[in-house]
């Protein structure tokens, strides 16, 4: 894995690659275990990044609710993060 911070999309693409490699009939047991371990690390990283994104959106929502009446995005029908992501627990 590279040193730069990978996007969630890049992490998910790698997880998909790992899945294909593990499912390939020519992949041995030892290699499958290594790929599986990498997948677990990536899945945990994805979960962490998604949690950070949710927290950021919640902060934005909290800031938006402090706007004067009429300036609140929810007054215009703009979806809130909870509407977009639901419960991510």
ABEGO torsion letter per residue (X at the ends): XBABBBBAAAAAAAAAAAAAAAABAABBAAAAAAAAAAAAAAAAAAAAAAAAAAAAAAAAAAAAAABBBGABAAAAGBBBAAAAAEBAX
